Protein backbone atom coordinates (compact mmCIF):
# COMPACT_ATOMS: atom_id res chain seq x y z
CA UNK A 1 0.00 0.00 0.00
CA UNK A 2 1.21 3.48 -0.85
CA UNK A 3 0.43 6.48 1.35
CA UNK A 4 -2.00 7.79 -1.29
CA UNK A 5 -3.65 4.42 -2.06
CA UNK A 6 -7.45 4.48 -1.84
CA UNK A 7 -8.27 2.26 1.14
CA UNK A 8 -11.78 1.27 2.18
CA UNK A 9 -12.32 0.33 5.83
CA UNK A 10 -15.66 -1.47 6.10
CA UNK A 11 -16.88 -1.00 9.66
CA UNK A 12 -14.66 1.95 10.56
CA UNK A 13 -16.75 2.97 13.58
CA UNK A 14 -16.54 -0.39 15.32
CA UNK A 15 -13.80 -1.37 17.72
CA UNK A 16 -11.72 -3.18 15.08
CA UNK A 17 -12.33 -0.82 12.18
CA UNK A 18 -11.66 2.30 14.25
CA UNK A 19 -8.37 0.79 15.47
CA UNK A 20 -7.32 0.13 11.86
CA UNK A 21 -8.37 3.67 10.94
CA UNK A 22 -6.21 5.10 13.76
CA UNK A 23 -3.25 2.99 12.66
CA UNK A 24 -3.47 4.02 9.01
CA UNK A 25 -3.86 7.68 9.93
CA UNK A 26 -0.85 7.40 12.24
CA UNK A 27 1.20 5.87 9.41
CA UNK A 28 0.34 8.79 7.12
CA UNK A 29 -2.35 7.31 4.88
CA UNK A 30 -4.70 10.05 3.75
CA UNK A 31 -6.91 8.58 1.01
CA UNK A 32 -9.20 6.63 3.33
CA UNK A 33 -12.67 5.67 2.14
CA UNK A 34 -15.24 5.59 4.94
CA UNK A 35 -19.00 5.08 5.06
CA UNK A 36 -21.26 4.70 8.08
CA UNK A 37 -23.93 1.97 8.05
CA UNK A 38 -26.58 4.62 7.48
CA UNK A 39 -24.67 5.90 4.44
CA UNK A 40 -24.01 2.43 3.03
CA UNK A 41 -25.93 -0.67 4.11
CA UNK A 42 -23.49 -3.49 3.38
CA UNK A 43 -26.37 -5.99 3.41
CA UNK A 44 -27.79 -4.24 0.33
CA UNK A 45 -26.35 -5.92 -2.76
CA UNK A 46 -27.20 -3.11 -5.19
CA UNK A 47 -25.95 -0.35 -2.89
CA UNK A 48 -22.63 -2.13 -2.35
CA UNK A 49 -22.22 -2.80 -6.07
CA UNK A 50 -22.85 0.88 -6.87
CA UNK A 51 -20.40 1.98 -4.18
CA UNK A 52 -17.54 -0.21 -5.45
CA UNK A 53 -18.24 0.60 -9.07
CA UNK A 54 -18.09 4.33 -8.38
CA UNK A 55 -15.31 4.54 -5.76
CA UNK A 56 -13.04 1.70 -6.96
CA UNK A 57 -10.99 1.25 -3.78
CA UNK A 58 -7.53 -0.31 -4.19
CA UNK A 59 -7.40 -2.00 -0.78
CA UNK A 60 -10.15 -3.21 1.54
CA UNK A 61 -10.19 -4.03 5.25
CA UNK A 62 -13.40 -5.99 5.84
CA UNK A 63 -14.01 -5.35 9.54
CA UNK A 64 -17.78 -4.82 9.33
CA UNK A 65 -19.84 -7.50 11.05
CA UNK A 66 -22.76 -8.09 13.37
CA UNK A 67 -21.12 -9.13 16.65
CA UNK A 68 -22.14 -9.93 20.22
CA UNK A 69 -21.53 -12.13 23.23
CA UNK A 70 -22.92 -15.56 24.14
CA UNK A 71 -26.47 -14.37 24.88
CA UNK A 72 -26.79 -12.24 21.72
CA UNK A 73 -25.35 -15.02 19.53
CA UNK A 74 -27.67 -17.59 21.04
CA UNK A 75 -30.77 -15.36 20.87
CA UNK A 76 -30.46 -13.82 17.40
CA UNK A 77 -29.11 -16.77 15.45
CA UNK A 78 -30.90 -15.93 12.21
CA UNK A 79 -29.74 -12.30 12.33
CA UNK A 80 -26.12 -13.32 12.91
CA UNK A 81 -25.88 -15.78 10.05
CA UNK A 82 -27.91 -13.72 7.57
CA UNK A 83 -26.39 -10.30 8.16
CA UNK A 84 -22.78 -11.49 8.28
CA UNK A 85 -23.07 -13.64 5.17
CA UNK A 86 -24.70 -10.76 3.28
CA UNK A 87 -22.09 -8.21 4.39
CA UNK A 88 -19.06 -10.29 3.52
CA UNK A 89 -20.52 -11.73 0.30
CA UNK A 90 -21.35 -8.28 -1.04
CA UNK A 91 -17.97 -6.77 -0.12
CA UNK A 92 -15.84 -9.72 -1.28
CA UNK A 93 -17.67 -10.20 -4.57
CA UNK A 94 -17.65 -6.51 -5.46
CA UNK A 95 -13.99 -6.23 -4.48
CA UNK A 96 -13.35 -8.81 -7.20
CA UNK A 97 -15.59 -7.07 -9.73
CA UNK A 98 -14.03 -3.65 -9.19
CA UNK A 99 -10.44 -4.90 -9.27
CA UNK A 100 -9.39 -4.42 -5.64
CA UNK A 101 -5.65 -5.18 -5.34
CA UNK A 102 -5.91 -6.76 -1.89
CA UNK A 103 -8.61 -7.48 0.66
CA UNK A 104 -8.28 -8.51 4.30
CA UNK A 105 -11.19 -10.43 5.80
CA UNK A 106 -11.36 -10.37 9.59
CA UNK A 107 -12.89 -13.44 11.19
CA UNK A 108 -13.04 -14.73 14.75
CA UNK A 109 -11.55 -17.46 16.92
CA UNK A 110 -15.05 -18.95 17.25
CA UNK A 111 -14.54 -20.60 13.83
CA UNK A 112 -12.66 -23.44 15.51
CA UNK A 113 -14.33 -26.64 16.79
CA UNK A 114 -15.51 -26.48 20.41
CA UNK A 115 -13.31 -29.37 21.52
CA UNK A 116 -10.32 -28.73 19.26
CA UNK A 117 -6.87 -29.35 20.79
CA UNK A 118 -5.25 -26.35 22.43
CA UNK A 119 -3.69 -24.08 21.35
CA UNK A 120 -5.79 -23.63 18.21
CA UNK A 121 -3.78 -24.14 15.03
CA UNK A 122 -4.97 -22.83 11.69
CA UNK A 123 -5.29 -26.37 10.33
CA UNK A 124 -7.93 -27.28 12.95
CA UNK A 125 -10.59 -25.45 10.94
CA UNK A 126 -13.53 -27.76 10.07
CA UNK A 127 -12.18 -30.72 12.04
CA UNK A 128 -15.06 -30.94 14.54
CA UNK A 129 -18.37 -29.57 15.81
CA UNK A 130 -18.70 -25.88 16.64
CA UNK A 131 -19.81 -24.33 19.94
CA UNK A 132 -23.61 -24.36 19.62
CA UNK A 133 -24.23 -20.92 21.17
CA UNK A 134 -22.40 -19.07 18.39
CA UNK A 135 -22.56 -21.60 15.55
CA UNK A 136 -24.45 -19.32 13.09
CA UNK A 137 -21.87 -16.54 13.49
CA UNK A 138 -19.00 -19.02 13.20
CA UNK A 139 -20.45 -20.59 10.05
CA UNK A 140 -20.77 -17.15 8.47
CA UNK A 141 -17.12 -16.40 9.25
CA UNK A 142 -16.00 -19.78 7.91
CA UNK A 143 -17.92 -19.02 4.72
CA UNK A 144 -15.98 -15.75 4.46
CA UNK A 145 -12.64 -17.56 4.71
CA UNK A 146 -13.66 -20.07 2.07
CA UNK A 147 -15.03 -17.32 -0.14
CA UNK A 148 -11.69 -15.47 -0.07
CA UNK A 149 -9.87 -18.69 -0.97
CA UNK A 150 -12.35 -19.48 -3.76
CA UNK A 151 -11.91 -16.05 -5.34
CA UNK A 152 -8.15 -16.47 -5.03
CA UNK A 153 -8.30 -19.88 -6.75
CA UNK A 154 -10.76 -18.98 -9.50
CA UNK A 155 -9.94 -15.34 -10.20
CA UNK A 156 -6.43 -14.82 -8.78
CA UNK A 157 -7.63 -12.31 -6.16
CA UNK A 158 -5.20 -11.48 -3.36
CA UNK A 159 -7.80 -11.88 -0.61
CA UNK A 160 -6.43 -12.88 2.80
CA UNK A 161 -8.15 -13.98 6.01
CA UNK A 162 -7.05 -13.22 9.56
CA UNK A 163 -8.56 -14.69 12.72
CA UNK A 164 -8.24 -12.47 15.80
CA UNK A 165 -8.67 -13.80 19.31
CA UNK A 166 -11.02 -12.09 21.80
CA UNK A 167 -10.58 -8.34 21.47
CA UNK A 168 -11.02 -5.31 23.70
CA UNK A 169 -10.19 -1.63 23.37
CA UNK A 170 -11.56 1.81 22.51
CA UNK A 171 -15.10 1.86 21.07
CA UNK A 172 -15.95 -1.48 22.65
CA UNK A 173 -19.56 -2.42 23.39
CA UNK A 174 -20.46 -2.16 27.09
CA UNK A 175 -24.14 -3.11 26.79
CA UNK A 176 -24.62 -5.87 29.36
CA UNK A 177 -27.19 -7.63 27.17
CA UNK A 178 -24.93 -8.24 24.17
CA UNK A 179 -21.34 -7.36 25.05
CA UNK A 180 -18.39 -9.71 25.33
CA UNK A 181 -17.02 -10.86 28.68
CA UNK A 182 -14.29 -8.25 29.33
CA UNK A 183 -16.33 -5.07 28.67
CA UNK A 184 -19.22 -6.65 30.58
CA UNK A 185 -16.95 -7.20 33.59
CA UNK A 186 -15.61 -3.65 33.41
CA UNK A 187 -19.11 -2.22 33.45
CA UNK A 188 -20.37 -4.56 36.18
CA UNK A 189 -17.49 -3.77 38.55
CA UNK A 190 -17.62 -0.05 37.81
CA UNK A 191 -21.35 0.17 38.52
CA UNK A 192 -20.99 -1.96 41.63
CA UNK A 193 -18.24 0.31 42.93
CA UNK A 194 -20.20 3.51 42.22
CA UNK A 195 -23.36 2.10 43.79
CA UNK A 196 -21.64 0.61 46.82
CA UNK A 197 -22.73 -2.96 46.12
CA UNK A 198 -21.38 -5.81 48.22
CA UNK A 199 -20.96 -8.33 45.40
CA UNK A 200 -20.69 -8.77 41.63
CA UNK A 201 -22.21 -11.78 39.90
CA UNK A 202 -20.22 -13.49 37.15
CA UNK A 203 -21.92 -15.68 34.57
CA UNK A 204 -20.87 -19.33 34.53
CA UNK A 205 -18.36 -21.14 36.69
CA UNK A 206 -15.39 -18.87 36.02
CA UNK A 207 -13.31 -21.84 34.87
CA UNK A 208 -13.21 -21.27 31.06
CA UNK A 209 -9.97 -19.75 29.84
CA UNK A 210 -9.83 -16.97 27.28
CA UNK A 211 -7.17 -14.99 25.46
CA UNK A 212 -7.45 -11.21 25.04
CA UNK A 213 -5.80 -8.87 22.55
CA UNK A 214 -5.96 -5.08 22.58
CA UNK A 215 -7.52 -3.64 19.42
CA UNK A 216 -4.48 -1.43 18.81
CA UNK A 217 -2.26 -4.53 18.78
CA UNK A 218 -4.68 -6.09 16.30
CA UNK A 219 -4.51 -2.99 14.09
CA UNK A 220 -0.71 -3.07 14.15
CA UNK A 221 -0.81 -6.73 13.15
CA UNK A 222 -3.35 -6.15 10.37
CA UNK A 223 -1.20 -3.35 8.97
CA UNK A 224 1.85 -5.62 9.06
CA UNK A 225 0.02 -8.49 7.37
CA UNK A 226 -1.57 -6.27 4.72
CA UNK A 227 1.96 -5.32 3.70
CA UNK A 228 3.66 -8.70 4.16
CA UNK A 229 1.22 -11.62 3.95
CA UNK A 230 -0.28 -13.00 0.74
CA UNK A 231 -1.21 -16.61 1.43
CA UNK A 232 -4.45 -18.59 1.13
CA UNK A 233 -6.15 -20.07 4.17
CA UNK A 234 -6.00 -18.08 7.38
CA UNK A 235 -3.59 -16.77 9.97
CA UNK A 236 -4.28 -16.45 13.69
CA UNK A 237 -3.79 -13.16 15.52
CA UNK A 238 -3.44 -13.32 19.29
CA UNK A 239 -1.07 -13.22 22.24
CA UNK A 240 -0.51 -16.93 22.80
CA UNK A 241 -1.46 -16.40 26.48
CA UNK A 242 -4.80 -17.01 28.21
CA UNK A 243 -6.46 -16.45 31.58
CA UNK A 244 -9.46 -17.99 33.38
CA UNK A 245 -12.62 -15.91 33.58
CA UNK A 246 -12.31 -15.99 37.39
CA UNK A 247 -8.76 -14.61 37.30
CA UNK A 248 -9.80 -12.05 34.70
CA UNK A 249 -12.62 -10.92 36.99
CA UNK A 250 -10.19 -10.61 39.89
CA UNK A 251 -7.85 -8.52 37.71
CA UNK A 252 -10.68 -6.18 36.65
CA UNK A 253 -11.86 -5.99 40.28
CA UNK A 254 -8.38 -4.90 41.38
CA UNK A 255 -7.94 -2.34 38.58
CA UNK A 256 -11.34 -0.75 39.24
CA UNK A 257 -10.94 -0.86 43.00
CA UNK A 258 -14.09 -2.77 43.87
CA UNK A 259 -14.00 -3.97 47.48
CA UNK A 260 -16.87 -6.50 47.41
CA UNK A 261 -17.09 -10.21 46.69
CA UNK A 262 -17.48 -12.31 43.53
CA UNK A 263 -20.32 -14.79 43.04
CA UNK A 264 -20.81 -17.18 40.12
CA UNK A 265 -24.16 -17.93 38.47
CA UNK A 266 -23.56 -21.51 37.35
CA UNK A 267 -26.96 -21.64 35.60
CA UNK A 268 -25.50 -19.44 32.85
CA UNK A 269 -23.51 -21.10 30.03
CA UNK A 270 -19.71 -21.18 30.10
CA UNK A 271 -19.29 -21.56 26.36
CA UNK A 272 -16.14 -23.20 25.02
CA UNK A 273 -13.88 -24.47 27.85
CA UNK A 274 -10.75 -22.91 26.37
CA UNK A 275 -9.87 -20.83 23.33
CA UNK A 276 -6.15 -20.16 23.01
CA UNK A 277 -4.77 -19.28 19.60
CA UNK A 278 -1.59 -20.83 18.26
CA UNK A 279 0.25 -17.78 16.96
CA UNK A 280 3.49 -19.50 15.94
CA UNK A 281 2.78 -18.72 12.27
CA UNK A 282 2.56 -15.00 13.08
CA UNK A 283 5.55 -15.06 15.43
CA UNK A 284 7.61 -16.82 12.74
CA UNK A 285 7.10 -13.69 10.62
CA UNK A 286 8.73 -11.66 13.41
CA UNK A 287 5.59 -9.99 14.78
CA UNK A 288 4.26 -10.05 18.36
CA UNK A 289 1.78 -8.07 20.43
CA UNK A 290 3.03 -5.24 22.65
CA UNK A 291 0.27 -4.34 25.15
CA UNK A 292 -0.01 -6.49 28.29
CA UNK A 293 -3.50 -7.44 29.47
CA UNK A 294 -3.27 -5.50 32.73
CA UNK A 295 -1.91 -2.40 30.98
CA UNK A 296 -4.61 -2.65 28.33
CA UNK A 297 -7.47 -3.02 30.81
CA UNK A 298 -6.22 0.00 32.75
CA UNK A 299 -6.27 2.12 29.59
CA UNK A 300 -9.75 1.03 28.47
CA UNK A 301 -11.15 1.46 31.97
CA UNK A 302 -9.89 5.04 32.00
CA UNK A 303 -11.70 5.63 28.69
CA UNK A 304 -14.83 3.88 29.95
CA UNK A 305 -14.98 5.83 33.21
CA UNK A 306 -14.69 9.12 31.28
CA UNK A 307 -17.40 8.20 28.74
CA UNK A 308 -20.00 6.41 30.83
CA UNK A 309 -21.91 8.12 33.60
CA UNK A 310 -23.43 5.64 36.03
CA UNK A 311 -26.31 7.02 38.06
CA UNK A 312 -26.67 5.94 41.65
CA UNK A 313 -30.06 4.46 42.56
CA UNK A 314 -32.37 6.92 44.32
C-alpha positions as CSV (number, residue, x, y, z in Angstrom):
1,X,0.0,0.0,0.0
2,X,1.2,3.5,-0.8
3,X,0.4,6.5,1.3
4,X,-2.0,7.8,-1.3
5,X,-3.7,4.4,-2.1
6,X,-7.4,4.5,-1.8
7,X,-8.3,2.3,1.1
8,X,-11.8,1.3,2.2
9,X,-12.3,0.3,5.8
10,X,-15.7,-1.5,6.1
11,X,-16.9,-1.0,9.7
12,X,-14.7,1.9,10.6
13,X,-16.7,3.0,13.6
14,X,-16.5,-0.4,15.3
15,X,-13.8,-1.4,17.7
16,X,-11.7,-3.2,15.1
17,X,-12.3,-0.8,12.2
18,X,-11.7,2.3,14.2
19,X,-8.4,0.8,15.5
20,X,-7.3,0.1,11.9
21,X,-8.4,3.7,10.9
22,X,-6.2,5.1,13.8
23,X,-3.3,3.0,12.7
24,X,-3.5,4.0,9.0
25,X,-3.9,7.7,9.9
26,X,-0.8,7.4,12.2
27,X,1.2,5.9,9.4
28,X,0.3,8.8,7.1
29,X,-2.4,7.3,4.9
30,X,-4.7,10.1,3.8
31,X,-6.9,8.6,1.0
32,X,-9.2,6.6,3.3
33,X,-12.7,5.7,2.1
34,X,-15.2,5.6,4.9
35,X,-19.0,5.1,5.1
36,X,-21.3,4.7,8.1
37,X,-23.9,2.0,8.0
38,X,-26.6,4.6,7.5
39,X,-24.7,5.9,4.4
40,X,-24.0,2.4,3.0
41,X,-25.9,-0.7,4.1
42,X,-23.5,-3.5,3.4
43,X,-26.4,-6.0,3.4
44,X,-27.8,-4.2,0.3
45,X,-26.3,-5.9,-2.8
46,X,-27.2,-3.1,-5.2
47,X,-25.9,-0.3,-2.9
48,X,-22.6,-2.1,-2.3
49,X,-22.2,-2.8,-6.1
50,X,-22.9,0.9,-6.9
51,X,-20.4,2.0,-4.2
52,X,-17.5,-0.2,-5.4
53,X,-18.2,0.6,-9.1
54,X,-18.1,4.3,-8.4
55,X,-15.3,4.5,-5.8
56,X,-13.0,1.7,-7.0
57,X,-11.0,1.3,-3.8
58,X,-7.5,-0.3,-4.2
59,X,-7.4,-2.0,-0.8
60,X,-10.2,-3.2,1.5
61,X,-10.2,-4.0,5.2
62,X,-13.4,-6.0,5.8
63,X,-14.0,-5.4,9.5
64,X,-17.8,-4.8,9.3
65,X,-19.8,-7.5,11.1
66,X,-22.8,-8.1,13.4
67,X,-21.1,-9.1,16.6
68,X,-22.1,-9.9,20.2
69,X,-21.5,-12.1,23.2
70,X,-22.9,-15.6,24.1
71,X,-26.5,-14.4,24.9
72,X,-26.8,-12.2,21.7
73,X,-25.3,-15.0,19.5
74,X,-27.7,-17.6,21.0
75,X,-30.8,-15.4,20.9
76,X,-30.5,-13.8,17.4
77,X,-29.1,-16.8,15.4
78,X,-30.9,-15.9,12.2
79,X,-29.7,-12.3,12.3
80,X,-26.1,-13.3,12.9
81,X,-25.9,-15.8,10.0
82,X,-27.9,-13.7,7.6
83,X,-26.4,-10.3,8.2
84,X,-22.8,-11.5,8.3
85,X,-23.1,-13.6,5.2
86,X,-24.7,-10.8,3.3
87,X,-22.1,-8.2,4.4
88,X,-19.1,-10.3,3.5
89,X,-20.5,-11.7,0.3
90,X,-21.4,-8.3,-1.0
91,X,-18.0,-6.8,-0.1
92,X,-15.8,-9.7,-1.3
93,X,-17.7,-10.2,-4.6
94,X,-17.7,-6.5,-5.5
95,X,-14.0,-6.2,-4.5
96,X,-13.3,-8.8,-7.2
97,X,-15.6,-7.1,-9.7
98,X,-14.0,-3.7,-9.2
99,X,-10.4,-4.9,-9.3
100,X,-9.4,-4.4,-5.6
101,X,-5.7,-5.2,-5.3
102,X,-5.9,-6.8,-1.9
103,X,-8.6,-7.5,0.7
104,X,-8.3,-8.5,4.3
105,X,-11.2,-10.4,5.8
106,X,-11.4,-10.4,9.6
107,X,-12.9,-13.4,11.2
108,X,-13.0,-14.7,14.7
109,X,-11.6,-17.5,16.9
110,X,-15.0,-19.0,17.2
111,X,-14.5,-20.6,13.8
112,X,-12.7,-23.4,15.5
113,X,-14.3,-26.6,16.8
114,X,-15.5,-26.5,20.4
115,X,-13.3,-29.4,21.5
116,X,-10.3,-28.7,19.3
117,X,-6.9,-29.4,20.8
118,X,-5.2,-26.3,22.4
119,X,-3.7,-24.1,21.4
120,X,-5.8,-23.6,18.2
121,X,-3.8,-24.1,15.0
122,X,-5.0,-22.8,11.7
123,X,-5.3,-26.4,10.3
124,X,-7.9,-27.3,12.9
125,X,-10.6,-25.4,10.9
126,X,-13.5,-27.8,10.1
127,X,-12.2,-30.7,12.0
128,X,-15.1,-30.9,14.5
129,X,-18.4,-29.6,15.8
130,X,-18.7,-25.9,16.6
131,X,-19.8,-24.3,19.9
132,X,-23.6,-24.4,19.6
133,X,-24.2,-20.9,21.2
134,X,-22.4,-19.1,18.4
135,X,-22.6,-21.6,15.6
136,X,-24.5,-19.3,13.1
137,X,-21.9,-16.5,13.5
138,X,-19.0,-19.0,13.2
139,X,-20.4,-20.6,10.1
140,X,-20.8,-17.2,8.5
141,X,-17.1,-16.4,9.2
142,X,-16.0,-19.8,7.9
143,X,-17.9,-19.0,4.7
144,X,-16.0,-15.8,4.5
145,X,-12.6,-17.6,4.7
146,X,-13.7,-20.1,2.1
147,X,-15.0,-17.3,-0.1
148,X,-11.7,-15.5,-0.1
149,X,-9.9,-18.7,-1.0
150,X,-12.3,-19.5,-3.8
151,X,-11.9,-16.0,-5.3
152,X,-8.1,-16.5,-5.0
153,X,-8.3,-19.9,-6.8
154,X,-10.8,-19.0,-9.5
155,X,-9.9,-15.3,-10.2
156,X,-6.4,-14.8,-8.8
157,X,-7.6,-12.3,-6.2
158,X,-5.2,-11.5,-3.4
159,X,-7.8,-11.9,-0.6
160,X,-6.4,-12.9,2.8
161,X,-8.2,-14.0,6.0
162,X,-7.0,-13.2,9.6
163,X,-8.6,-14.7,12.7
164,X,-8.2,-12.5,15.8
165,X,-8.7,-13.8,19.3
166,X,-11.0,-12.1,21.8
167,X,-10.6,-8.3,21.5
168,X,-11.0,-5.3,23.7
169,X,-10.2,-1.6,23.4
170,X,-11.6,1.8,22.5
171,X,-15.1,1.9,21.1
172,X,-16.0,-1.5,22.6
173,X,-19.6,-2.4,23.4
174,X,-20.5,-2.2,27.1
175,X,-24.1,-3.1,26.8
176,X,-24.6,-5.9,29.4
177,X,-27.2,-7.6,27.2
178,X,-24.9,-8.2,24.2
179,X,-21.3,-7.4,25.0
180,X,-18.4,-9.7,25.3
181,X,-17.0,-10.9,28.7
182,X,-14.3,-8.3,29.3
183,X,-16.3,-5.1,28.7
184,X,-19.2,-6.6,30.6
185,X,-17.0,-7.2,33.6
186,X,-15.6,-3.6,33.4
187,X,-19.1,-2.2,33.4
188,X,-20.4,-4.6,36.2
189,X,-17.5,-3.8,38.5
190,X,-17.6,-0.1,37.8
191,X,-21.3,0.2,38.5
192,X,-21.0,-2.0,41.6
193,X,-18.2,0.3,42.9
194,X,-20.2,3.5,42.2
195,X,-23.4,2.1,43.8
196,X,-21.6,0.6,46.8
197,X,-22.7,-3.0,46.1
198,X,-21.4,-5.8,48.2
199,X,-21.0,-8.3,45.4
200,X,-20.7,-8.8,41.6
201,X,-22.2,-11.8,39.9
202,X,-20.2,-13.5,37.1
203,X,-21.9,-15.7,34.6
204,X,-20.9,-19.3,34.5
205,X,-18.4,-21.1,36.7
206,X,-15.4,-18.9,36.0
207,X,-13.3,-21.8,34.9
208,X,-13.2,-21.3,31.1
209,X,-10.0,-19.8,29.8
210,X,-9.8,-17.0,27.3
211,X,-7.2,-15.0,25.5
212,X,-7.4,-11.2,25.0
213,X,-5.8,-8.9,22.6
214,X,-6.0,-5.1,22.6
215,X,-7.5,-3.6,19.4
216,X,-4.5,-1.4,18.8
217,X,-2.3,-4.5,18.8
218,X,-4.7,-6.1,16.3
219,X,-4.5,-3.0,14.1
220,X,-0.7,-3.1,14.2
221,X,-0.8,-6.7,13.1
222,X,-3.3,-6.2,10.4
223,X,-1.2,-3.3,9.0
224,X,1.8,-5.6,9.1
225,X,0.0,-8.5,7.4
226,X,-1.6,-6.3,4.7
227,X,2.0,-5.3,3.7
228,X,3.7,-8.7,4.2
229,X,1.2,-11.6,4.0
230,X,-0.3,-13.0,0.7
231,X,-1.2,-16.6,1.4
232,X,-4.5,-18.6,1.1
233,X,-6.1,-20.1,4.2
234,X,-6.0,-18.1,7.4
235,X,-3.6,-16.8,10.0
236,X,-4.3,-16.5,13.7
237,X,-3.8,-13.2,15.5
238,X,-3.4,-13.3,19.3
239,X,-1.1,-13.2,22.2
240,X,-0.5,-16.9,22.8
241,X,-1.5,-16.4,26.5
242,X,-4.8,-17.0,28.2
243,X,-6.5,-16.5,31.6
244,X,-9.5,-18.0,33.4
245,X,-12.6,-15.9,33.6
246,X,-12.3,-16.0,37.4
247,X,-8.8,-14.6,37.3
248,X,-9.8,-12.0,34.7
249,X,-12.6,-10.9,37.0
250,X,-10.2,-10.6,39.9
251,X,-7.8,-8.5,37.7
252,X,-10.7,-6.2,36.7
253,X,-11.9,-6.0,40.3
254,X,-8.4,-4.9,41.4
255,X,-7.9,-2.3,38.6
256,X,-11.3,-0.7,39.2
257,X,-10.9,-0.9,43.0
258,X,-14.1,-2.8,43.9
259,X,-14.0,-4.0,47.5
260,X,-16.9,-6.5,47.4
261,X,-17.1,-10.2,46.7
262,X,-17.5,-12.3,43.5
263,X,-20.3,-14.8,43.0
264,X,-20.8,-17.2,40.1
265,X,-24.2,-17.9,38.5
266,X,-23.6,-21.5,37.3
267,X,-27.0,-21.6,35.6
268,X,-25.5,-19.4,32.8
269,X,-23.5,-21.1,30.0
270,X,-19.7,-21.2,30.1
271,X,-19.3,-21.6,26.4
272,X,-16.1,-23.2,25.0
273,X,-13.9,-24.5,27.9
274,X,-10.8,-22.9,26.4
275,X,-9.9,-20.8,23.3
276,X,-6.1,-20.2,23.0
277,X,-4.8,-19.3,19.6
278,X,-1.6,-20.8,18.3
279,X,0.2,-17.8,17.0
280,X,3.5,-19.5,15.9
281,X,2.8,-18.7,12.3
282,X,2.6,-15.0,13.1
283,X,5.5,-15.1,15.4
284,X,7.6,-16.8,12.7
285,X,7.1,-13.7,10.6
286,X,8.7,-11.7,13.4
287,X,5.6,-10.0,14.8
288,X,4.3,-10.1,18.4
289,X,1.8,-8.1,20.4
290,X,3.0,-5.2,22.7
291,X,0.3,-4.3,25.2
292,X,0.0,-6.5,28.3
293,X,-3.5,-7.4,29.5
294,X,-3.3,-5.5,32.7
295,X,-1.9,-2.4,31.0
296,X,-4.6,-2.7,28.3
297,X,-7.5,-3.0,30.8
298,X,-6.2,0.0,32.7
299,X,-6.3,2.1,29.6
300,X,-9.8,1.0,28.5
301,X,-11.1,1.5,32.0
302,X,-9.9,5.0,32.0
303,X,-11.7,5.6,28.7
304,X,-14.8,3.9,30.0
305,X,-15.0,5.8,33.2
306,X,-14.7,9.1,31.3
307,X,-17.4,8.2,28.7
308,X,-20.0,6.4,30.8
309,X,-21.9,8.1,33.6
310,X,-23.4,5.6,36.0
311,X,-26.3,7.0,38.1
312,X,-26.7,5.9,41.7
313,X,-30.1,4.5,42.6
314,X,-32.4,6.9,44.3
